[in-house]
């Protein structure tokens, strides 16, 4: 799996942004709602 980083957790909206830096690109992995079970989105990642 890519190395994930939490770049921003909004105080106004209950979301976290997970991203990965690869070469000269920033890849958005997930925009996750903080009220959901942590990591619920990880099963949706492919083998890319």
mmCIF entry with sequence, helices, sheets and N, C-alpha, C, O atoms, coordinates in Angstrom:
data_MODEL
# 
_entry.id   MODEL 
# 
_entity.id                         1 
_entity.type                       polymer 
_entity.pdbx_number_of_molecules   1 
# 
_entity_poly.entity_id                      1 
_entity_poly.type                           'polypeptide(L)' 
_entity_poly.nstd_linkage                   no 
_entity_poly.nstd_monomer                   no 
_entity_poly.pdbx_seq_one_letter_code       
;(UNK)(UNK)(UNK)(UNK)(UNK)(UNK)(UNK)(UNK)(UNK)(UNK)(UNK)(UNK)(UNK)(UNK)(UNK)(UNK)
(UNK)(UNK)(UNK)(UNK)(UNK)(UNK)(UNK)(UNK)(UNK)(UNK)(UNK)(UNK)(UNK)(UNK)(UNK)(UNK)
(UNK)(UNK)(UNK)(UNK)(UNK)(UNK)(UNK)(UNK)(UNK)(UNK)(UNK)(UNK)(UNK)(UNK)(UNK)(UNK)
;
_entity_poly.pdbx_seq_one_letter_code_can   XXXXXXXXXXXXXXXXXXXXXXXXXXXXXXXXXXXXXXXXXXXXXXXX 
_entity_poly.pdbx_strand_id                 A 
# 
loop_
_entity_poly_seq.entity_id 
_entity_poly_seq.num 
_entity_poly_seq.mon_id 
_entity_poly_seq.hetero 
1 1  UNK n 
1 2  UNK n 
1 3  UNK n 
1 4  UNK n 
1 5  UNK n 
1 6  UNK n 
1 7  UNK n 
1 8  UNK n 
1 9  UNK n 
1 10 UNK n 
1 11 UNK n 
1 12 UNK n 
1 13 UNK n 
1 14 UNK n 
1 15 UNK n 
1 16 UNK n 
1 17 UNK n 
1 18 UNK n 
1 19 UNK n 
1 20 UNK n 
1 21 UNK n 
1 22 UNK n 
1 23 UNK n 
1 24 UNK n 
1 25 UNK n 
1 26 UNK n 
1 27 UNK n 
1 28 UNK n 
1 29 UNK n 
1 30 UNK n 
1 31 UNK n 
1 32 UNK n 
1 33 UNK n 
1 34 UNK n 
1 35 UNK n 
1 36 UNK n 
1 37 UNK n 
1 38 UNK n 
1 39 UNK n 
1 40 UNK n 
1 41 UNK n 
1 42 UNK n 
1 43 UNK n 
1 44 UNK n 
1 45 UNK n 
1 46 UNK n 
1 47 UNK n 
1 48 UNK n 
# 
_struct_asym.id          A 
_struct_asym.entity_id   1 
# 
_struct_conf.conf_type_id            HELX_P 
_struct_conf.id                      HELX_P1 
_struct_conf.pdbx_PDB_helix_id       AA1 
_struct_conf.beg_label_comp_id       UNK 
_struct_conf.beg_label_asym_id       A 
_struct_conf.beg_label_seq_id        42 
_struct_conf.pdbx_beg_PDB_ins_code   ? 
_struct_conf.end_label_comp_id       UNK 
_struct_conf.end_label_asym_id       A 
_struct_conf.end_label_seq_id        44 
_struct_conf.pdbx_end_PDB_ins_code   ? 
_struct_conf.beg_auth_comp_id        UNK 
_struct_conf.beg_auth_asym_id        A 
_struct_conf.beg_auth_seq_id         42 
_struct_conf.end_auth_comp_id        UNK 
_struct_conf.end_auth_asym_id        A 
_struct_conf.end_auth_seq_id         44 
_struct_conf.pdbx_PDB_helix_class    5 
_struct_conf.details                 ? 
_struct_conf.pdbx_PDB_helix_length   3 
# 
_struct_conf_type.id          HELX_P 
_struct_conf_type.criteria    ? 
_struct_conf_type.reference   ? 
# 
_struct_sheet.id               AA1 
_struct_sheet.type             ? 
_struct_sheet.number_strands   3 
_struct_sheet.details          ? 
# 
loop_
_struct_sheet_order.sheet_id 
_struct_sheet_order.range_id_1 
_struct_sheet_order.range_id_2 
_struct_sheet_order.offset 
_struct_sheet_order.sense 
AA1 1 2 ? anti-parallel 
AA1 2 3 ? anti-parallel 
# 
loop_
_struct_sheet_range.sheet_id 
_struct_sheet_range.id 
_struct_sheet_range.beg_label_comp_id 
_struct_sheet_range.beg_label_asym_id 
_struct_sheet_range.beg_label_seq_id 
_struct_sheet_range.pdbx_beg_PDB_ins_code 
_struct_sheet_range.end_label_comp_id 
_struct_sheet_range.end_label_asym_id 
_struct_sheet_range.end_label_seq_id 
_struct_sheet_range.pdbx_end_PDB_ins_code 
_struct_sheet_range.beg_auth_comp_id 
_struct_sheet_range.beg_auth_asym_id 
_struct_sheet_range.beg_auth_seq_id 
_struct_sheet_range.end_auth_comp_id 
_struct_sheet_range.end_auth_asym_id 
_struct_sheet_range.end_auth_seq_id 
AA1 1 UNK A 5  ? UNK A 9  ? UNK A 5  UNK A 9  
AA1 2 UNK A 15 ? UNK A 22 ? UNK A 15 UNK A 22 
AA1 3 UNK A 25 ? UNK A 33 ? UNK A 25 UNK A 33 
# 
loop_
_atom_site.group_PDB 
_atom_site.id 
_atom_site.type_symbol 
_atom_site.label_atom_id 
_atom_site.label_alt_id 
_atom_site.label_comp_id 
_atom_site.label_asym_id 
_atom_site.label_entity_id 
_atom_site.label_seq_id 
_atom_site.pdbx_PDB_ins_code 
_atom_site.Cartn_x 
_atom_site.Cartn_y 
_atom_site.Cartn_z 
_atom_site.occupancy 
_atom_site.B_iso_or_equiv 
_atom_site.pdbx_formal_charge 
_atom_site.auth_seq_id 
_atom_site.auth_comp_id 
_atom_site.auth_asym_id 
_atom_site.auth_atom_id 
_atom_site.pdbx_PDB_model_num 
ATOM 1   N N  . UNK A 1 1  ? 0.851   -1.185 0.000  1.00 0.00 ? 1  UNK A N  1 
ATOM 2   C CA . UNK A 1 1  ? 0.000   0.000  0.000  1.00 0.00 ? 1  UNK A CA 1 
ATOM 3   C C  . UNK A 1 1  ? 0.888   1.236  0.000  1.00 0.00 ? 1  UNK A C  1 
ATOM 4   O O  . UNK A 1 1  ? 2.002   1.209  0.523  1.00 0.00 ? 1  UNK A O  1 
ATOM 5   N N  . UNK A 1 2  ? 0.403   2.291  -0.573 1.00 0.00 ? 2  UNK A N  1 
ATOM 6   C CA . UNK A 1 2  ? 1.122   3.556  -0.600 1.00 0.00 ? 2  UNK A CA 1 
ATOM 7   C C  . UNK A 1 2  ? 1.303   4.080  0.821  1.00 0.00 ? 2  UNK A C  1 
ATOM 8   O O  . UNK A 1 2  ? 0.566   3.703  1.732  1.00 0.00 ? 2  UNK A O  1 
ATOM 9   N N  . UNK A 1 3  ? 2.287   4.948  0.995  1.00 0.00 ? 3  UNK A N  1 
ATOM 10  C CA . UNK A 1 3  ? 2.399   5.600  2.296  1.00 0.00 ? 3  UNK A CA 1 
ATOM 11  C C  . UNK A 1 3  ? 1.360   6.719  2.338  1.00 0.00 ? 3  UNK A C  1 
ATOM 12  O O  . UNK A 1 3  ? 1.386   7.631  1.511  1.00 0.00 ? 3  UNK A O  1 
ATOM 13  N N  . UNK A 1 4  ? 0.469   6.648  3.281  1.00 0.00 ? 4  UNK A N  1 
ATOM 14  C CA . UNK A 1 4  ? -0.635  7.605  3.377  1.00 0.00 ? 4  UNK A CA 1 
ATOM 15  C C  . UNK A 1 4  ? -0.282  8.724  4.340  1.00 0.00 ? 4  UNK A C  1 
ATOM 16  O O  . UNK A 1 4  ? 0.471   8.528  5.294  1.00 0.00 ? 4  UNK A O  1 
ATOM 17  N N  . UNK A 1 5  ? -0.823  9.870  4.085  1.00 0.00 ? 5  UNK A N  1 
ATOM 18  C CA . UNK A 1 5  ? -0.654  11.003 4.981  1.00 0.00 ? 5  UNK A CA 1 
ATOM 19  C C  . UNK A 1 5  ? -1.999  11.693 5.140  1.00 0.00 ? 5  UNK A C  1 
ATOM 20  O O  . UNK A 1 5  ? -2.772  11.810 4.189  1.00 0.00 ? 5  UNK A O  1 
ATOM 21  N N  . UNK A 1 6  ? -2.259  12.140 6.337  1.00 0.00 ? 6  UNK A N  1 
ATOM 22  C CA . UNK A 1 6  ? -3.448  12.969 6.550  1.00 0.00 ? 6  UNK A CA 1 
ATOM 23  C C  . UNK A 1 6  ? -2.977  14.401 6.384  1.00 0.00 ? 6  UNK A C  1 
ATOM 24  O O  . UNK A 1 6  ? -2.145  14.883 7.153  1.00 0.00 ? 6  UNK A O  1 
ATOM 25  N N  . UNK A 1 7  ? -3.498  15.066 5.400  1.00 0.00 ? 7  UNK A N  1 
ATOM 26  C CA . UNK A 1 7  ? -3.041  16.420 5.130  1.00 0.00 ? 7  UNK A CA 1 
ATOM 27  C C  . UNK A 1 7  ? -3.923  17.478 5.782  1.00 0.00 ? 7  UNK A C  1 
ATOM 28  O O  . UNK A 1 7  ? -3.460  18.574 6.099  1.00 0.00 ? 7  UNK A O  1 
ATOM 29  N N  . UNK A 1 8  ? -5.178  17.149 5.978  1.00 0.00 ? 8  UNK A N  1 
ATOM 30  C CA . UNK A 1 8  ? -6.083  18.170 6.495  1.00 0.00 ? 8  UNK A CA 1 
ATOM 31  C C  . UNK A 1 8  ? -7.289  17.522 7.146  1.00 0.00 ? 8  UNK A C  1 
ATOM 32  O O  . UNK A 1 8  ? -7.901  16.610 6.590  1.00 0.00 ? 8  UNK A O  1 
ATOM 33  N N  . UNK A 1 9  ? -7.617  18.002 8.319  1.00 0.00 ? 9  UNK A N  1 
ATOM 34  C CA . UNK A 1 9  ? -8.868  17.612 8.967  1.00 0.00 ? 9  UNK A CA 1 
ATOM 35  C C  . UNK A 1 9  ? -9.624  18.898 9.237  1.00 0.00 ? 9  UNK A C  1 
ATOM 36  O O  . UNK A 1 9  ? -9.190  19.728 10.035 1.00 0.00 ? 9  UNK A O  1 
ATOM 37  N N  . UNK A 1 10 ? -10.739 19.057 8.580  1.00 0.00 ? 10 UNK A N  1 
ATOM 38  C CA . UNK A 1 10 ? -11.519 20.280 8.658  1.00 0.00 ? 10 UNK A CA 1 
ATOM 39  C C  . UNK A 1 10 ? -12.185 20.426 10.023 1.00 0.00 ? 10 UNK A C  1 
ATOM 40  O O  . UNK A 1 10 ? -12.637 19.446 10.615 1.00 0.00 ? 10 UNK A O  1 
ATOM 41  N N  . UNK A 1 11 ? -12.237 21.648 10.508 1.00 0.00 ? 11 UNK A N  1 
ATOM 42  C CA . UNK A 1 11 ? -12.965 21.907 11.755 1.00 0.00 ? 11 UNK A CA 1 
ATOM 43  C C  . UNK A 1 11 ? -14.426 22.242 11.467 1.00 0.00 ? 11 UNK A C  1 
ATOM 44  O O  . UNK A 1 11 ? -15.289 22.083 12.330 1.00 0.00 ? 11 UNK A O  1 
ATOM 45  N N  . UNK A 1 12 ? -14.692 22.706 10.254 1.00 0.00 ? 12 UNK A N  1 
ATOM 46  C CA . UNK A 1 12 ? -16.059 23.055 9.884  1.00 0.00 ? 12 UNK A CA 1 
ATOM 47  C C  . UNK A 1 12 ? -16.826 21.852 9.349  1.00 0.00 ? 12 UNK A C  1 
ATOM 48  O O  . UNK A 1 12 ? -18.028 21.720 9.582  1.00 0.00 ? 12 UNK A O  1 
ATOM 49  N N  . UNK A 1 13 ? -16.125 20.975 8.629  1.00 0.00 ? 13 UNK A N  1 
ATOM 50  C CA . UNK A 1 13 ? -16.740 19.790 8.045  1.00 0.00 ? 13 UNK A CA 1 
ATOM 51  C C  . UNK A 1 13 ? -16.022 18.552 8.571  1.00 0.00 ? 13 UNK A C  1 
ATOM 52  O O  . UNK A 1 13 ? -14.802 18.589 8.733  1.00 0.00 ? 13 UNK A O  1 
ATOM 53  N N  . UNK A 1 14 ? -16.730 17.459 8.844  1.00 0.00 ? 14 UNK A N  1 
ATOM 54  C CA . UNK A 1 14 ? -16.119 16.269 9.459  1.00 0.00 ? 14 UNK A CA 1 
ATOM 55  C C  . UNK A 1 14 ? -15.438 15.348 8.440  1.00 0.00 ? 14 UNK A C  1 
ATOM 56  O O  . UNK A 1 14 ? -15.863 14.209 8.247  1.00 0.00 ? 14 UNK A O  1 
ATOM 57  N N  . UNK A 1 15 ? -14.385 15.844 7.794  1.00 0.00 ? 15 UNK A N  1 
ATOM 58  C CA . UNK A 1 15 ? -13.695 15.050 6.786  1.00 0.00 ? 15 UNK A CA 1 
ATOM 59  C C  . UNK A 1 15 ? -12.195 15.082 6.990  1.00 0.00 ? 15 UNK A C  1 
ATOM 60  O O  . UNK A 1 15 ? -11.644 16.046 7.522  1.00 0.00 ? 15 UNK A O  1 
ATOM 61  N N  . UNK A 1 16 ? -11.535 14.004 6.555  1.00 0.00 ? 16 UNK A N  1 
ATOM 62  C CA . UNK A 1 16 ? -10.078 13.933 6.481  1.00 0.00 ? 16 UNK A CA 1 
ATOM 63  C C  . UNK A 1 16 ? -9.699  13.644 5.040  1.00 0.00 ? 16 UNK A C  1 
ATOM 64  O O  . UNK A 1 16 ? -10.390 12.905 4.339  1.00 0.00 ? 16 UNK A O  1 
ATOM 65  N N  . UNK A 1 17 ? -8.598  14.233 4.609  1.00 0.00 ? 17 UNK A N  1 
ATOM 66  C CA . UNK A 1 17 ? -8.097  14.003 3.258  1.00 0.00 ? 17 UNK A CA 1 
ATOM 67  C C  . UNK A 1 17 ? -6.852  13.135 3.367  1.00 0.00 ? 17 UNK A C  1 
ATOM 68  O O  . UNK A 1 17 ? -5.891  13.503 4.043  1.00 0.00 ? 17 UNK A O  1 
ATOM 69  N N  . UNK A 1 18 ? -6.867  11.980 2.702  1.00 0.00 ? 18 UNK A N  1 
ATOM 70  C CA . UNK A 1 18 ? -5.712  11.093 2.657  1.00 0.00 ? 18 UNK A CA 1 
ATOM 71  C C  . UNK A 1 18 ? -5.090  11.211 1.275  1.00 0.00 ? 18 UNK A C  1 
ATOM 72  O O  . UNK A 1 18 ? -5.788  11.142 0.264  1.00 0.00 ? 18 UNK A O  1 
ATOM 73  N N  . UNK A 1 19 ? -3.774  11.389 1.233  1.00 0.00 ? 19 UNK A N  1 
ATOM 74  C CA . UNK A 1 19 ? -3.114  11.549 -0.054 1.00 0.00 ? 19 UNK A CA 1 
ATOM 75  C C  . UNK A 1 19 ? -1.762  10.857 -0.045 1.00 0.00 ? 19 UNK A C  1 
ATOM 76  O O  . UNK A 1 19 ? -1.250  10.474 1.007  1.00 0.00 ? 19 UNK A O  1 
ATOM 77  N N  . UNK A 1 20 ? -1.200  10.704 -1.219 1.00 0.00 ? 20 UNK A N  1 
ATOM 78  C CA . UNK A 1 20 ? 0.117   10.107 -1.390 1.00 0.00 ? 20 UNK A CA 1 
ATOM 79  C C  . UNK A 1 20 ? 0.899   10.965 -2.371 1.00 0.00 ? 20 UNK A C  1 
ATOM 80  O O  . UNK A 1 20 ? 0.350   11.419 -3.375 1.00 0.00 ? 20 UNK A O  1 
ATOM 81  N N  . UNK A 1 21 ? 2.177   11.191 -2.088 1.00 0.00 ? 21 UNK A N  1 
ATOM 82  C CA . UNK A 1 21 ? 3.048   11.910 -3.021 1.00 0.00 ? 21 UNK A CA 1 
ATOM 83  C C  . UNK A 1 21 ? 3.863   10.883 -3.789 1.00 0.00 ? 21 UNK A C  1 
ATOM 84  O O  . UNK A 1 21 ? 4.574   10.075 -3.191 1.00 0.00 ? 21 UNK A O  1 
ATOM 85  N N  . UNK A 1 22 ? 3.762   10.912 -5.103 1.00 0.00 ? 22 UNK A N  1 
ATOM 86  C CA . UNK A 1 22 ? 4.505   9.994  -5.961 1.00 0.00 ? 22 UNK A CA 1 
ATOM 87  C C  . UNK A 1 22 ? 5.109   10.788 -7.099 1.00 0.00 ? 22 UNK A C  1 
ATOM 88  O O  . UNK A 1 22 ? 4.395   11.428 -7.871 1.00 0.00 ? 22 UNK A O  1 
ATOM 89  N N  . UNK A 1 23 ? 6.432   10.743 -7.199 1.00 0.00 ? 23 UNK A N  1 
ATOM 90  C CA . UNK A 1 23 ? 7.161   11.522 -8.203 1.00 0.00 ? 23 UNK A CA 1 
ATOM 91  C C  . UNK A 1 23 ? 6.772   12.991 -8.059 1.00 0.00 ? 23 UNK A C  1 
ATOM 92  O O  . UNK A 1 23 ? 6.955   13.563 -6.984 1.00 0.00 ? 23 UNK A O  1 
ATOM 93  N N  . UNK A 1 24 ? 6.253   13.604 -9.086 1.00 0.00 ? 24 UNK A N  1 
ATOM 94  C CA . UNK A 1 24 ? 5.876   15.018 -9.028 1.00 0.00 ? 24 UNK A CA 1 
ATOM 95  C C  . UNK A 1 24 ? 4.370   15.193 -8.893 1.00 0.00 ? 24 UNK A C  1 
ATOM 96  O O  . UNK A 1 24 ? 3.843   16.267 -9.184 1.00 0.00 ? 24 UNK A O  1 
ATOM 97  N N  . UNK A 1 25 ? 3.674   14.149 -8.455 1.00 0.00 ? 25 UNK A N  1 
ATOM 98  C CA . UNK A 1 25 ? 2.212   14.200 -8.388 1.00 0.00 ? 25 UNK A CA 1 
ATOM 99  C C  . UNK A 1 25 ? 1.713   13.947 -6.969 1.00 0.00 ? 25 UNK A C  1 
ATOM 100 O O  . UNK A 1 25 ? 2.344   13.237 -6.186 1.00 0.00 ? 25 UNK A O  1 
ATOM 101 N N  . UNK A 1 26 ? 0.581   14.537 -6.664 1.00 0.00 ? 26 UNK A N  1 
ATOM 102 C CA . UNK A 1 26 ? -0.128  14.257 -5.417 1.00 0.00 ? 26 UNK A CA 1 
ATOM 103 C C  . UNK A 1 26 ? -1.353  13.443 -5.799 1.00 0.00 ? 26 UNK A C  1 
ATOM 104 O O  . UNK A 1 26 ? -2.178  13.891 -6.595 1.00 0.00 ? 26 UNK A O  1 
ATOM 105 N N  . UNK A 1 27 ? -1.474  12.239 -5.228 1.00 0.00 ? 27 UNK A N  1 
ATOM 106 C CA . UNK A 1 27 ? -2.568  11.331 -5.546 1.00 0.00 ? 27 UNK A CA 1 
ATOM 107 C C  . UNK A 1 27 ? -3.571  11.368 -4.394 1.00 0.00 ? 27 UNK A C  1 
ATOM 108 O O  . UNK A 1 27 ? -3.221  11.056 -3.256 1.00 0.00 ? 27 UNK A O  1 
ATOM 109 N N  . UNK A 1 28 ? -4.813  11.747 -4.684 1.00 0.00 ? 28 UNK A N  1 
ATOM 110 C CA . UNK A 1 28 ? -5.872  11.740 -3.675 1.00 0.00 ? 28 UNK A CA 1 
ATOM 111 C C  . UNK A 1 28 ? -6.324  10.302 -3.474 1.00 0.00 ? 28 UNK A C  1 
ATOM 112 O O  . UNK A 1 28 ? -6.777  9.652  -4.416 1.00 0.00 ? 28 UNK A O  1 
ATOM 113 N N  . UNK A 1 29 ? -6.202  9.805  -2.251 1.00 0.00 ? 29 UNK A N  1 
ATOM 114 C CA . UNK A 1 29 ? -6.573  8.428  -1.932 1.00 0.00 ? 29 UNK A CA 1 
ATOM 115 C C  . UNK A 1 29 ? -8.010  8.359  -1.435 1.00 0.00 ? 29 UNK A C  1 
ATOM 116 O O  . UNK A 1 29 ? -8.790  7.525  -1.893 1.00 0.00 ? 29 UNK A O  1 
ATOM 117 N N  . UNK A 1 30 ? -8.361  9.237  -0.496 1.00 0.00 ? 30 UNK A N  1 
ATOM 118 C CA . UNK A 1 30 ? -9.718  9.194  0.055  1.00 0.00 ? 30 UNK A CA 1 
ATOM 119 C C  . UNK A 1 30 ? -10.077 10.534 0.682  1.00 0.00 ? 30 UNK A C  1 
ATOM 120 O O  . UNK A 1 30 ? -9.229  11.241 1.225  1.00 0.00 ? 30 UNK A O  1 
ATOM 121 N N  . UNK A 1 31 ? -11.339 10.852 0.591  1.00 0.00 ? 31 UNK A N  1 
ATOM 122 C CA . UNK A 1 31 ? -11.936 11.947 1.337  1.00 0.00 ? 31 UNK A CA 1 
ATOM 123 C C  . UNK A 1 31 ? -12.897 11.246 2.290  1.00 0.00 ? 31 UNK A C  1 
ATOM 124 O O  . UNK A 1 31 ? -14.004 10.871 1.904  1.00 0.00 ? 31 UNK A O  1 
ATOM 125 N N  . UNK A 1 32 ? -12.467 11.072 3.535  1.00 0.00 ? 32 UNK A N  1 
ATOM 126 C CA . UNK A 1 32 ? -13.175 10.198 4.468  1.00 0.00 ? 32 UNK A CA 1 
ATOM 127 C C  . UNK A 1 32 ? -13.935 10.988 5.534  1.00 0.00 ? 32 UNK A C  1 
ATOM 128 O O  . UNK A 1 32 ? -13.416 11.949 6.101  1.00 0.00 ? 32 UNK A O  1 
ATOM 129 N N  . UNK A 1 33 ? -15.155 10.572 5.791  1.00 0.00 ? 33 UNK A N  1 
ATOM 130 C CA . UNK A 1 33 ? -15.982 11.168 6.840  1.00 0.00 ? 33 UNK A CA 1 
ATOM 131 C C  . UNK A 1 33 ? -15.485 10.651 8.187  1.00 0.00 ? 33 UNK A C  1 
ATOM 132 O O  . UNK A 1 33 ? -15.297 9.447  8.357  1.00 0.00 ? 33 UNK A O  1 
ATOM 133 N N  . UNK A 1 34 ? -15.271 11.548 9.141  1.00 0.00 ? 34 UNK A N  1 
ATOM 134 C CA . UNK A 1 34 ? -14.696 11.157 10.429 1.00 0.00 ? 34 UNK A CA 1 
ATOM 135 C C  . UNK A 1 34 ? -15.672 10.419 11.346 1.00 0.00 ? 34 UNK A C  1 
ATOM 136 O O  . UNK A 1 34 ? -15.246 9.822  12.335 1.00 0.00 ? 34 UNK A O  1 
ATOM 137 N N  . UNK A 1 35 ? -16.970 10.445 11.039 1.00 0.00 ? 35 UNK A N  1 
ATOM 138 C CA . UNK A 1 35 ? -17.938 9.719  11.866 1.00 0.00 ? 35 UNK A CA 1 
ATOM 139 C C  . UNK A 1 35 ? -18.025 8.246  11.478 1.00 0.00 ? 35 UNK A C  1 
ATOM 140 O O  . UNK A 1 35 ? -18.645 7.453  12.188 1.00 0.00 ? 35 UNK A O  1 
ATOM 141 N N  . UNK A 1 36 ? -17.410 7.878  10.360 1.00 0.00 ? 36 UNK A N  1 
ATOM 142 C CA . UNK A 1 36 ? -17.425 6.486  9.905  1.00 0.00 ? 36 UNK A CA 1 
ATOM 143 C C  . UNK A 1 36 ? -16.339 5.701  10.628 1.00 0.00 ? 36 UNK A C  1 
ATOM 144 O O  . UNK A 1 36 ? -15.458 6.284  11.260 1.00 0.00 ? 36 UNK A O  1 
ATOM 145 N N  . UNK A 1 37 ? -16.404 4.386  10.532 1.00 0.00 ? 37 UNK A N  1 
ATOM 146 C CA . UNK A 1 37 ? -15.380 3.516  11.108 1.00 0.00 ? 37 UNK A CA 1 
ATOM 147 C C  . UNK A 1 37 ? -14.029 3.843  10.473 1.00 0.00 ? 37 UNK A C  1 
ATOM 148 O O  . UNK A 1 37 ? -13.939 3.920  9.247  1.00 0.00 ? 37 UNK A O  1 
ATOM 149 N N  . UNK A 1 38 ? -12.978 4.037  11.270 1.00 0.00 ? 38 UNK A N  1 
ATOM 150 C CA . UNK A 1 38 ? -11.669 4.359  10.695 1.00 0.00 ? 38 UNK A CA 1 
ATOM 151 C C  . UNK A 1 38 ? -11.215 3.300  9.690  1.00 0.00 ? 38 UNK A C  1 
ATOM 152 O O  . UNK A 1 38 ? -11.310 2.100  9.947  1.00 0.00 ? 38 UNK A O  1 
ATOM 153 N N  . UNK A 1 39 ? -10.726 3.761  8.554  1.00 0.00 ? 39 UNK A N  1 
ATOM 154 C CA . UNK A 1 39 ? -10.204 2.854  7.542  1.00 0.00 ? 39 UNK A CA 1 
ATOM 155 C C  . UNK A 1 39 ? -11.242 2.157  6.690  1.00 0.00 ? 39 UNK A C  1 
ATOM 156 O O  . UNK A 1 39 ? -10.903 1.246  5.934  1.00 0.00 ? 39 UNK A O  1 
ATOM 157 N N  . UNK A 1 40 ? -12.518 2.568  6.795  1.00 0.00 ? 40 UNK A N  1 
ATOM 158 C CA . UNK A 1 40 ? -13.580 1.894  6.031  1.00 0.00 ? 40 UNK A CA 1 
ATOM 159 C C  . UNK A 1 40 ? -13.327 1.939  4.533  1.00 0.00 ? 40 UNK A C  1 
ATOM 160 O O  . UNK A 1 40 ? -13.811 1.069  3.808  1.00 0.00 ? 40 UNK A O  1 
ATOM 161 N N  . UNK A 1 41 ? -12.604 2.902  4.059  1.00 0.00 ? 41 UNK A N  1 
ATOM 162 C CA . UNK A 1 41 ? -12.366 3.102  2.635  1.00 0.00 ? 41 UNK A CA 1 
ATOM 163 C C  . UNK A 1 41 ? -11.207 2.256  2.102  1.00 0.00 ? 41 UNK A C  1 
ATOM 164 O O  . UNK A 1 41 ? -11.058 2.128  0.887  1.00 0.00 ? 41 UNK A O  1 
ATOM 165 N N  . UNK A 1 42 ? -10.387 1.677  2.979  1.00 0.00 ? 42 UNK A N  1 
ATOM 166 C CA . UNK A 1 42 ? -9.192  0.942  2.531  1.00 0.00 ? 42 UNK A CA 1 
ATOM 167 C C  . UNK A 1 42 ? -9.525  -0.273 1.679  1.00 0.00 ? 42 UNK A C  1 
ATOM 168 O O  . UNK A 1 42 ? -8.749  -0.625 0.790  1.00 0.00 ? 42 UNK A O  1 
ATOM 169 N N  . UNK A 1 43 ? -10.662 -0.925 1.925  1.00 0.00 ? 43 UNK A N  1 
ATOM 170 C CA . UNK A 1 43 ? -11.052 -2.084 1.115  1.00 0.00 ? 43 UNK A CA 1 
ATOM 171 C C  . UNK A 1 43 ? -11.372 -1.695 -0.323 1.00 0.00 ? 43 UNK A C  1 
ATOM 172 O O  . UNK A 1 43 ? -11.401 -2.554 -1.205 1.00 0.00 ? 43 UNK A O  1 
ATOM 173 N N  . UNK A 1 44 ? -11.607 -0.435 -0.562 1.00 0.00 ? 44 UNK A N  1 
ATOM 174 C CA . UNK A 1 44 ? -11.959 0.034  -1.905 1.00 0.00 ? 44 UNK A CA 1 
ATOM 175 C C  . UNK A 1 44 ? -10.739 0.302  -2.779 1.00 0.00 ? 44 UNK A C  1 
ATOM 176 O O  . UNK A 1 44 ? -10.871 0.526  -3.982 1.00 0.00 ? 44 UNK A O  1 
ATOM 177 N N  . UNK A 1 45 ? -9.546  0.280  -2.171 1.00 0.00 ? 45 UNK A N  1 
ATOM 178 C CA . UNK A 1 45 ? -8.329  0.511  -2.950 1.00 0.00 ? 45 UNK A CA 1 
ATOM 179 C C  . UNK A 1 45 ? -8.028  -0.696 -3.813 1.00 0.00 ? 45 UNK A C  1 
ATOM 180 O O  . UNK A 1 45 ? -8.185  -1.837 -3.377 1.00 0.00 ? 45 UNK A O  1 
ATOM 181 N N  . UNK A 1 46 ? -7.601  -0.447 -5.022 1.00 0.00 ? 46 UNK A N  1 
ATOM 182 C CA . UNK A 1 46 ? -7.203  -1.535 -5.913 1.00 0.00 ? 46 UNK A CA 1 
ATOM 183 C C  . UNK A 1 46 ? -5.728  -1.852 -5.727 1.00 0.00 ? 46 UNK A C  1 
ATOM 184 O O  . UNK A 1 46 ? -5.073  -1.299 -4.844 1.00 0.00 ? 46 UNK A O  1 
ATOM 185 N N  . UNK A 1 47 ? -5.221  -2.724 -6.545 1.00 0.00 ? 47 UNK A N  1 
ATOM 186 C CA . UNK A 1 47 ? -3.814  -3.102 -6.510 1.00 0.00 ? 47 UNK A CA 1 
ATOM 187 C C  . UNK A 1 47 ? -2.994  -2.213 -7.433 1.00 0.00 ? 47 UNK A C  1 
ATOM 188 O O  . UNK A 1 47 ? -1.959  -2.658 -7.928 1.00 0.00 ? 47 UNK A O  1 
ATOM 189 N N  . UNK A 1 48 ? -3.401  -1.000 -7.682 1.00 0.00 ? 48 UNK A N  1 
ATOM 190 C CA . UNK A 1 48 ? -2.701  -0.122 -8.623 1.00 0.00 ? 48 UNK A CA 1 
ATOM 191 C C  . UNK A 1 48 ? -1.412  0.424  -8.075 1.00 0.00 ? 48 UNK A C  1 
ATOM 192 O O  . UNK A 1 48 ? -0.720  1.176  -8.760 1.00 0.00 ? 48 UNK A O  1 
# 
